[in-house]
Amino acid sequence: MISTHGMTRPADLSDVRTTNLAVVLRFVRTHAPCSRADIAASTGLNKATVSSLVTDLLERRLLRETGLTENRIGRPASMLTLQSRPYAAIGIEVAADHLVAIAVDLTGERLLTWRRAYPGLDGTPGRAEAAVAALAGRVVAKMAAQERRVLGLTVAAPGLVAPGGGVRFAPHLGRAELDLGAALERGLRHPEFEVVIDSAANLAALAEYRGGADADTPNLLALIGGVEIGVGIVAEGRALRGHRGFAGQAGHLQVDCTGPACRCGRQGCLEAVAGLPALVRRTLPDTEQDGPVVDFAPELDRIAALAGNGDAQVTKALTEIGTMLGRGVTMLAELLDPQVVVLGGSFATLAPWLLPAVEAELASRAPGDIGCRVTASTLHPDGAALGGAMLALDRLEAGKLPAPAA
Amino acid sequence: MISTHGMTRPADLSDVRTTNLAVVLRFVRTHAPCSRADIAASTGLNKATVSSLVTDLLERRLLRETGLTENRIGRPASMLTLQSRPYAAIGIEVAADHLVAIAVDLTGERLLTWRRAYPGLDGTPGRAEAAVAALAGRVVAKMAAQERRVLGLTVAAPGLVAPGGGVRFAPHLGRAELDLGAALERGLRHPEFEVVIDSAANLAALAEYRGGADADTPNLLALIGGVEIGVGIVAEGRALRGHRGFAGQAGHLQVDCTGPACRCGRQGCLEAVAGLPALVRRTLPDTEQDGPVVDFAPELDRIAALAGNGDAQVTKALTEIGTMLGRGVTMLAELLDPQVVVLGGSFATLAPWLLPAVEAELASRAPGDIGCRVTASTLHPDGAALGGAMLALDRLEAGKLPAPAA
């Protein structure tokens, strides 16, 4: 209802054209193969305008004609689809103990998925920055070898991401700030394409919104379990990022009054109950006998394996954690009234055991209070990296088109 | 970052004109008196376009020429300002024990402020609906007598407001649903103008965004104390309403593990600690000896008076409640990263005693976690009703212009 006072600029003819180019691009993405007449019929744009817009998009090599002909009465129509070549978009997730790199073409089709062990969060900031930049460089080189032009590269970082690309990692991991943005600019030698750093939760939400099982749901939350707990918020089809880009810190919703002390000084915060360290400690009480856990992936696999085998202690602990997670979900749902909450990260790994308890907790609220479903991400474990790759596609469809090929 | 996929329509020339009419209207609102040349210089629109847009807005009687001349070199310029006549916008707040009606002109200037005692929440739904409709009818008649055309009427309701105008009041007040929308349509005999029902918190947030001390702050929360506790969320200049319009339920953020049981079944929810009934019970423990309180306004005044006189028990209780309110504000700030949280309703009444504790609690968080200020609303106690009146002005500036005068 509130309009965008401070931000509405006067519109002119180039805005109209940009908007309409994006409308056509989106229509083709979701309806390909389709004809110019299909586009005109569905968008309300007139045929001459559609024809001109399509010509422009063909020249920019964003669309191509498939040569197929619709089986119908009248003159055969030339069918359009997105160009799978010559573009690529790249996303890299910096997780607590590994890196994931994904590249996609314009249609969202995967071109590569690379996973790398990552000493980063246990090493120095310089090593972490270098590892990310090196991986980014290799992916960019691979795309160049395929003669693809990179539309953009986005790094999904845990913790808080400042607008300039600085990342504040989890303080309890004892980490200084990383300057990933500057490291990537240097490492990639000031690339032509845009390099963006964003939070893993924001990008996971984008991936769900563009390509998850609940794609195009305008009010959607992606609640991502990890060392910290973040929530990516999509409201009316727009990402909610907050004024510093720090929105989505869900770790300190208080869920369990009898729960463990949190590093923040309070008790029973969602992170202190369902964050990775707490989760490992509660399900595998013997684990920390050899010192604090820094590599969570194998522990998470072990928990899932034990739960899968029906281990009573582990499944009981996961049910208890699921109930508390359900309380967090309830608070988020009451505040933001989404249609769906998608669980990602460690919550997705453990969803078979967490989800029933989450749903039971939601069902215990007053009728009508909660109007959302809760599901496990079908994109797991690639949500954040995929979201990173999709960000460039999203910007394209918001009107940031590449220049026509020379 | 996420574009509005499902919702972006193709743009055409009439969209451009509507957008630009709204741009001119907003510019004049914030810069009046100003000349056509000022508008052209600041908006980037060319002079001929501005001239045509201004003529249109003059014909619709939204602008007027003041006849004043800028003191400058060259030909004297005709200065423009908003028409204070012939339009009016109306807002009515349905509070727990009273009604507030406010009408404003196009410039936001108050035309009337009426307060009425209200048996509503203690009576039957039919009586409540009738009381609201009767007050609305009297305000509309008053505007008609002044020969003002009503642009819109908005009712600010407590509780949850469904898109159709149905209102679910606080369940612990034992109230059935009200159908305010239908009652107003009947009572006002199917008026030409738009009748909207919205939550008090959403409208209070709009009032702050348009006319509060922190007007035009794009990321702003209005946290409103009352029997229930609601938060109006403005993110990047847009209201976040959720998919059913039920966003903003902040009452069940858990803030005090040792706090009282909440009607929701949990313990120490913000509402159970800082909602009006809990607040009265904690600061004035003797009050309920004569039965449950249903009329909160006098109790709130008594609490403020006692605190103002330095009553030790009351100020101590308010400090404790302020600390817990601070925890709720912390959670909201971490989730939504606003620039400012404006306290309204009973929180504004008691701000002198609550705010220091709220601020101390925020300051206790890790450096950088919280990036917002907390203030008491300067619009109190009229925020929600004023926001209701402003909604019609807001829609006008979003392009819903009245037809030119016949």
Interface residues (C-beta under 8 A of the other chain):
Chain A: M1 I2 S3 T4 H5 G6 M7 T8 R9 P10 A11 D12 L13 D15 V16 T19 N20 A22 V23 R26 T43 G44 L45 L160 R168 P171 D198 N202 A205 L206 Y209 D216 P218 N219 V231 I233 V234 A235 E236 G237 R238 A239 L240 R241 G242 H243 R244 G245 F246 A247 G248 Q249 A250 G251 H252 L253 Q254 V255 C257 T258 C264 G265 R266 Q267 G268 R327 T330 M331 L332 E334 L335 L336 D337 P338 Q339 S364 R365 A366 G368 D369 G371 C372 L391 D394 R395 E397 A398
Chain B: M1 I2 S3 T4 H5 G6 M7 T8 R9 P10 A11 D12 L13 D15 V16 T19 N20 A22 V23 R26 T43 G44 L45 L160 R168 P171 D198 N202 A205 L206 Y209 R210 D216 P218 N219 V231 I233 V234 A235 E236 G237 R238 A239 L240 R241 G242 H243 R244 G245 F246 A247 G248 Q249 A250 G251 H252 L253 Q254 V255 C257 T258 C264 G265 R266 Q267 G268 R327 T330 M331 L332 E334 L335 L336 D337 P338 Q339 S364 R365 A366 G368 D369 G371 C372 L391 D394 R395 E397 A398
